[in-house]
Amino acid sequence: MLNRVTLIGRLGKDPEVRRLESGAAVAKFSLATSETYKDKEGNKQETTEWHNIIVWRTQAEIAEKYLKKGMLVYLEGKLTYREYTDKDNQKKYFTEIVASDFRMLERREGGGGGNYFPSEEPAGANRGSATHEPSSVMGDVGEPPATDDLPF
């Protein structure tokens, strides 16, 4: 079985980063992907899909430092579904992509979705790599660590 997502898109906002009690960093941001096509009259049309992205640990810290709204980013990860109950006792459902790797495809300065952050790190979350430099080019994606390799 395979659960793998690959996207190239632009950040909809600067990443929001929080630290869990365990010390693990988690970042979330939105990513827009667009598709252009011609309708039956021959007019150019564009559709945009918005994706909720989560990155963990070192990659969250890199995202906080280097990613800005509007930047073009390549990422790979897995599709996840979460739910939680809000303060009004309403169930909220989220579809997210937990990125195992991302690469900045351009540098771009820019300015400044919901308050939901995961409350715990998923068991197979990738710890990220300290080798992700801001000008890096796409490369191989490492395997996530075994659950017992996590330091908490």
C-alpha positions in Angstrom: 0.0 0.0 0.0 1.1 3.5 -0.7 0.1 6.9 0.7 2.3 9.5 -1.0 1.6 13.0 -2.0 3.8 15.2 -4.2 3.0 18.9 -4.7 4.5 22.0 -6.2 2.7 25.2 -5.2 2.9 28.5 -3.5 2.6 29.3 0.2 -0.7 31.0 1.1 0.8 32.4 4.3 3.9 32.4 6.4 4.3 29.1 8.4 2.9 29.1 12.0 5.2 27.2 14.4 4.5 25.9 17.8 6.5 23.7 20.2 4.9 20.7 22.0 5.5 19.9 25.6 8.0 17.3 24.4 10.0 20.1 22.7 9.2 19.0 19.2 8.4 21.8 16.8 5.4 21.6 14.5 4.7 24.1 11.6 1.6 24.5 9.5 1.0 26.4 6.4 -1.3 26.4 3.4 -0.1 25.6 -0.1 -1.9 26.5 -3.3 -1.7 24.4 -6.5 -3.2 25.6 -9.8 -4.3 24.0 -13.0 -4.9 25.8 -16.3 -7.2 24.6 -19.0 -9.3 25.8 -21.9 -13.1 25.6 -21.6 -15.4 24.6 -24.5 -15.4 28.1 -25.8 -11.6 28.1 -25.9 -11.2 30.6 -23.0 -8.3 30.0 -20.6 -9.5 28.9 -17.1 -7.6 28.4 -13.9 -8.6 26.4 -10.8 -6.7 26.5 -7.5 -6.7 23.9 -4.8 -5.6 24.7 -1.3 -3.8 22.2 0.9 -3.1 22.2 4.6 0.6 21.2 5.2 2.2 20.1 8.5 5.9 19.7 9.0 7.7 18.5 12.1 10.9 19.0 14.1 14.0 20.3 12.2 11.9 20.9 9.0 9.4 22.9 11.1 12.3 25.1 12.3 13.6 25.5 8.7 10.1 26.4 7.5 9.8 29.0 10.2 13.2 30.5 9.2 13.0 30.5 5.4 9.5 30.0 4.1 7.4 33.1 3.3 4.0 33.7 1.8 4.1 33.4 -2.0 7.2 31.2 -2.2 7.2 28.3 -4.7 7.8 25.0 -2.8 8.1 21.3 -3.8 7.1 18.9 -1.1 6.4 15.2 -0.5 4.5 13.6 2.3 1.4 11.6 3.2 -2.3 12.4 3.3 -3.8 12.3 6.8 -7.2 13.0 8.3 -7.7 14.4 11.8 -10.7 15.4 13.9 -11.1 17.3 17.1 -13.9 18.9 19.1 -13.9 22.7 19.3 -14.8 24.9 22.2 -18.5 24.8 21.1 -18.4 21.0 21.3 -18.6 20.7 17.4 -16.5 18.1 15.7 -14.1 19.5 13.2 -12.4 17.5 10.5 -9.1 18.2 8.7 -7.5 16.8 5.7 -3.7 17.5 5.9 -0.5 16.6 4.2 2.2 15.7 6.7 5.3 16.6 4.7 8.3 14.3 5.0 10.5 16.5 2.8 10.3 20.0 1.2 12.5 22.1 -1.1 12.3 25.8 -1.8 12.2 26.3 -5.6 12.8 30.0 -5.4 13.7 32.7 -2.9 11.0 35.4 -2.5 10.3 37.9 0.2 6.7 38.2 1.3 4.4 39.4 4.0 2.3 37.8 6.8 -6.6 29.4 8.3 -7.6 28.2 11.4 -6.2 27.7 14.8 -5.9 23.9 14.8 -2.5 22.4 15.5 -1.9 18.7 16.2 -1.6 17.9 19.9 0.9 15.1 19.4 3.4 14.0 16.9 2.4 11.0 14.7 4.3 7.8 15.5 6.1 7.6 12.2 6.9 11.3 11.8 10.1 12.1 10.0 12.6 14.0 12.2 13.7 16.0 9.2 17.2 16.6 8.0 19.6 19.3 8.9 20.9 19.3 5.4 18.0 21.3 4.0 19.6 24.5 2.9 17.5 27.3 1.5 18.9 27.0 -1.9 18.8 23.2 -2.1 17.6 21.4 -5.2 15.1 18.5 -5.1 16.7 15.2 -3.9 16.0 11.9 -2.4 13.4 11.6 0.4 14.7 9.7 3.4 12.7 7.1 5.2 10.9 8.1 8.4 12.6 6.7 11.6 11.2 3.7 13.4 8.8 4.7 16.3 11.3 3.6 18.9 13.9 6.0 17.5 11.9 9.0 18.7 13.4 10.7 21.8 10.1 10.8 23.8 
